[in-house]
C-alpha cells in the first residue's frame, strides 16, 4: 500500500471517528433504524411502507404550502435533535453496547462517509467532463433534465416524491437480501440475449 492509500485510509478512519462522535447520542436509534431498514424481520418492509404511506396521506390531507411544509419538517428535526438524546437512554436503557453493536455502528458511520465521498466524486467527475468534453456534458445534461422534466409533468409531485422516498428507504433491505443483484443480473442476461440475436441477424 503506497503513501496515498495510507493517507486516504487514515482520512477515512478520522472522518468515521468524527461521525461516530457526532452521532453518539443517536446510536441506539440508528441501530434500531438500521435493523428495520435492512429487514431483519420479515414484517419490517410493511412497517416502513405503512409509516411512509401514513406521512404522505397526512401531507396530502393537510395540503400545506411549500413554506409551511419546510417549516414543519425543520421543526420536527429540531424537536428530534433536542428530545432524542434525552429520551433514548430512558427508552433503550443505559446498558453497554455489545461488541457486535459497536461494530455495526462503526460500519454504518463508515458507509455514510464512503457514500458522501462517492457523491463528491461523482460531482467532481461531472465538472471534469464539462472541462474535457463540453459538448458531451451539454447534451447529457440537457437530455437528462428533459427526461426528468417530462416525468415530473406526467406524475403528480407528491406521488413521485412518495415513490422516491419509498424506494430509498427500501433500498438497504433490497440490497441486503440480494433482490437488486438478482433483478439486475436478470436484466443484463436479457440485454445480452437481445444483443446476441441482433448479431446473428446481422450475420
C-alpha positions in Angstrom: 0.0 0.0 0.0 1.6 3.3 -1.0 1.6 6.6 0.8 -1.5 7.9 -1.0 -3.5 4.9 0.0 -2.3 5.2 3.6 -3.3 8.8 3.7 -6.8 8.0 2.3 -7.3 5.2 4.8 -6.3 7.4 7.7 -8.5 10.2 6.5 -11.4 7.7 6.1 -10.8 6.4 9.7 -10.6 10.0 11.1 -13.9 11.1 9.3 -15.6 7.9 10.5 -14.5 8.6 14.1 -15.8 12.1 13.9 -19.1 10.9 12.6 -19.3 8.3 15.4 -18.7 11.0 17.9 -21.3 13.3 16.3 -24.0 10.6 16.3 -23.1 9.0 19.6 -26.3 10.2 21.3 -28.3 8.9 18.4 -26.6 5.5 18.4 -29.4 3.4 19.8 -31.9 5.0 17.4 -29.6 4.5 14.5 -29.1 0.8 15.3 -32.9 0.2 15.6 -33.5 2.1 12.3 -30.7 0.0 10.7 -32.3 -3.3 11.7 -35.7 -2.1 10.3 -34.3 -0.8 7.1 -32.3 -4.0 6.5 -35.4 -6.1 7.1 -34.1 -8.3 9.9 -37.8 -9.3 10.5 -40.0 -10.3 7.5 -42.6 -7.8 8.5 -40.3 -4.8 8.7 -40.9 -3.7 5.0 -44.6 -3.5 5.8 -43.8 -1.2 8.8 -41.6 1.0 6.6 -44.2 1.3 3.9 -47.0 1.8 6.4 -45.1 4.7 8.1 -44.2 6.3 4.8 -47.8 6.0 3.5 -49.2 7.5 6.7 -46.9 10.5 6.5 -47.8 11.1 2.8 -51.5 10.7 3.4 -51.3 13.2 6.2 -49.4 15.7 3.9 -52.0 15.1 1.1 -54.9 15.7 3.5 -53.4 18.8 5.1 -52.1 20.1 1.8 -49.6 22.6 3.3 -47.8 25.3 1.3 -44.2 24.8 0.5 -43.1 27.2 3.2 -45.3 25.6 5.8 -44.2 22.1 4.8 -40.5 23.0 5.0 -41.0 24.9 8.4 -42.8 21.9 9.9 -40.2 19.5 8.6 -37.3 21.6 10.1 -39.3 22.0 13.3 -39.6 18.2 13.7 -35.9 17.8 13.1 -35.2 20.4 15.8 -37.5 18.6 18.2 -35.9 15.2 17.4 -32.4 16.7 17.9 -33.5 18.0 21.3 -35.6 15.1 22.6 -33.7 12.0 21.3 -30.6 12.5 23.5 -33.0 12.9 26.5 -35.5 10.1 25.8 -33.2 7.5 24.2 -31.4 6.5 27.4 -34.9 6.1 29.1 -36.3 4.0 26.3 -33.3 1.8 25.5 -31.6 1.9 28.9 -28.1 2.8 29.9 -26.7 -0.7 29.3 -23.3 -1.0 27.5 -23.3 -2.0 23.8 -22.1 -5.4 22.8 -19.0 -5.7 20.6 -21.4 -6.6 17.7 -23.4 -3.4 18.2 -20.2 -1.3 18.3 -19.0 -2.9 15.1 -22.3 -2.3 13.4 -22.4 1.3 14.4 -18.9 1.7 13.1 -19.9 0.1 9.8 -22.9 2.4 9.5 -20.8 5.5 10.0 -18.1 4.2 7.7 -20.7 3.6 5.0 -22.1 7.1 5.4 -18.6 8.6 5.0 -18.0 6.4 1.9 -21.3 7.4 0.4 -20.6 11.1 0.9 -17.2 10.6 -0.7 -18.8 8.8 -3.6 -21.3 11.6 -4.1 -18.5 14.2 -4.1 -16.5 12.1 -6.5 -19.4 11.9 -9.0 -19.9 15.7 -8.6 -16.2 16.3 -9.4 -16.4 13.9 -12.4 -19.2 16.0 -13.8 -17.0 19.1 -13.7 -14.1 17.2 -15.3 -16.5 16.1 -18.1 -17.5 19.7 -18.5 -13.9 20.8 -18.9 -12.7 17.9 -21.1 -15.8 17.2 -23.2 -18.2 20.2 -23.1 -20.4 19.1 -25.9 -21.0 15.7 -24.4 -21.6 17.3 -21.0 -24.1 19.7 -22.6 -26.0 17.0 -24.4 -26.0 14.6 -21.5 -27.3 17.3 -19.1 -30.0 18.6 -21.4 -31.2 15.0 -22.2 -31.3 14.0 -18.5 -33.0 17.2 -17.4 -35.6 16.9 -20.2 -36.4 13.4 -19.2 -36.7 14.4 -15.6 -38.9 17.3 -16.5 -41.1 15.0 -18.7 -41.5 12.5 -15.8 -42.3 15.4 -13.4 -45.0 16.6 -15.8 -46.6 13.2 -16.2 -46.6 12.2 -12.5 -48.1 14.1 -9.6 -45.4 15.8 -7.4 -46.5 14.2 -4.2 -46.9 10.7 -5.6 -43.5 11.0 -7.3 -41.9 12.1 -4.0 -43.7 9.2 -2.3 -42.2 6.7 -4.8 -38.7 8.1 -4.4 -38.8 8.2 -0.6 -40.2 4.6 -0.5 -37.5 3.3 -2.9 -34.7 5.0 -0.9 -36.0 3.6 2.4 -36.5 0.1 0.9 -33.1 0.1 -0.8 -31.0 -1.1 2.2 -33.3 -4.1 2.6 -33.4 -4.8 -1.2 -29.6 -4.7 -1.3 -29.1 -6.9 1.8 -31.5 -9.6 0.6 -29.9 -9.6 -2.9 -33.1 -8.6 -4.7 -31.4 -5.7 -6.6 -28.5 -8.0 -7.7 -30.9 -10.7 -8.8 -33.0 -8.5 -11.0 -30.0 -6.5 -12.3 -28.5 -9.9 -13.3 -31.7 -10.9 -15.0 -31.8 -7.6 -16.9 -28.2 -8.0 -18.0 -28.9 -11.5 -19.2 -31.9 -10.3 -21.2 -29.9 -7.5 -22.8 -27.1 -9.9 -23.7 -29.6 -12.2 -25.3 -31.0 -9.4 -27.4 -27.5 -8.3 -28.4 -26.6 -11.8 -29.5 -29.9 -12.1 -31.5 -29.1 -8.8 -33.2 -25.6 -10.0 -34.1 -26.9 -13.3 -35.5 -29.4 -11.3 -37.7 -26.7 -9.0 -39.0 -24.6 -12.1 -39.9 
